[in-house]
Amino acid sequence: MVRNVIVGCGISGAVTARILAEQFGESSLLIDARPHIGGNCYDFYDHNHICIHKYGAHIFHTSDKKVWEYVNRFAEFNQYINSPIARYKDELYNLPFNMNTFSKMWGIATPEEAQKIIA
C-alpha cells in the first residue's frame, strides 16, 4: 500500500522517497510532469553509449560530510572545480568579480570607486 504521494521527481522528491523507504519502510508514489525521474539531473545513454546530459552539465558540491557520504552511495563523483572566467579588453579575469578583479580591470582600490564605474 502506498503511504506517500510525492509530486516532483527531482533530487528532493527522489531523496525524500528513498529516506521514507529506508528509514520508515514506507512506499511512495512519485509523480512528475516529465517521463523520467531525476529532474534536471537526468542523464541517459544514447545508442553509441554516450552519456547525454539532457538538461546541461551537473555540478554537485557540498562541505557536509553526511551529504557527501550519502550521495556517494549511488554514484561515483569526479573531482571538479568550477573556475569561470570573463574576457574584458583582451584580458582574462576570474569570476565572480571582486575588488581584486576591479583593481586589475580599472586600476582602482575601493568599493566606492567600483560603484561609481559600475553605475
C-alpha positions in Angstrom: 0.0 0.0 0.0 1.3 3.4 -1.0 1.5 5.7 2.1 3.0 8.8 0.4 2.4 10.8 -2.8 5.4 12.9 -3.8 4.9 15.4 -6.6 8.2 16.1 -8.3 10.9 13.5 -9.0 13.9 15.8 -8.9 16.6 15.4 -6.3 14.3 16.5 -3.4 11.5 14.2 -4.3 13.7 11.2 -5.0 15.7 11.6 -1.8 12.5 12.0 0.2 11.1 8.8 -1.2 14.4 7.0 -0.6 14.6 8.2 3.1 10.9 7.3 3.7 11.6 3.8 2.3 14.9 3.2 4.1 14.2 4.7 7.5 10.5 4.1 7.8 9.7 1.2 5.4 7.1 3.4 3.7 6.4 3.2 -0.1 5.8 6.3 -2.1 4.2 7.2 -5.4 6.3 9.8 -7.3 4.5 11.9 -9.8 6.3 14.2 -12.3 5.4 16.1 -15.5 8.4 14.6 -17.2 8.6 10.9 -18.2 11.6 10.2 -16.1 13.0 10.7 -12.5 15.9 12.9 -11.6 14.6 16.3 -12.6 17.3 18.5 -14.2 20.0 15.9 -13.2 18.5 13.3 -15.6 21.1 11.7 -17.9 20.7 8.9 -20.4 23.0 6.9 -22.8 22.3 7.1 -26.5 22.7 4.1 -28.8 26.5 4.8 -29.1 26.8 4.5 -25.3 27.5 8.2 -24.9 26.2 9.9 -21.7 23.8 12.7 -22.6 23.1 15.4 -20.0 19.7 16.3 -21.3 19.3 19.5 -19.2 23.0 20.5 -19.1 26.0 19.5 -17.1 25.7 18.9 -13.4 28.0 20.3 -10.7 27.4 19.0 -7.2 29.3 20.4 -4.3 28.9 20.2 -0.6 31.0 20.6 2.5 28.7 18.5 4.6 30.3 15.1 5.2 27.0 13.3 5.8 25.6 14.6 2.5 28.8 13.6 0.7 28.7 10.1 2.1 25.0 9.7 1.2 25.4 10.7 -2.5 28.5 8.6 -2.9 26.3 5.5 -2.2 24.7 6.0 -5.6 27.3 7.4 -7.9 31.0 8.0 -8.4 31.8 11.7 -8.5 34.6 13.3 -10.4 36.8 15.9 -8.8 35.8 19.2 -10.5 36.3 22.8 -9.5 34.2 25.4 -11.4 36.5 28.2 -12.4 34.6 30.5 -14.7 36.5 33.3 -16.4 35.5 36.5 -18.2 37.3 38.3 -21.0 37.5 42.1 -20.9 39.7 44.1 -23.3 41.7 41.0 -24.2 42.5 40.2 -20.6 41.1 37.2 -18.7 39.6 37.6 -15.2 38.4 35.0 -12.7 34.7 35.1 -11.7 32.9 36.0 -9.5 34.1 39.6 -9.7 35.7 41.0 -6.5 37.8 44.0 -5.6 41.0 42.3 -7.0 39.2 41.9 -10.3 38.1 45.6 -10.4 41.6 46.8 -9.3 43.1 44.8 -12.2 40.5 46.0 -14.7 40.2 49.6 -13.8 43.2 50.5 -11.6 41.1 51.3 -8.5 41.3 50.3 -4.9 38.0 51.0 -3.1 34.4 49.7 -3.3 33.2 53.3 -3.8 35.4 53.7 -6.9 34.0 50.4 -8.3 30.4 51.5 -7.5 30.9 54.8 -9.5 32.3 53.0 -12.5 29.6 50.3 -12.4 26.8 53.0 -12.1 
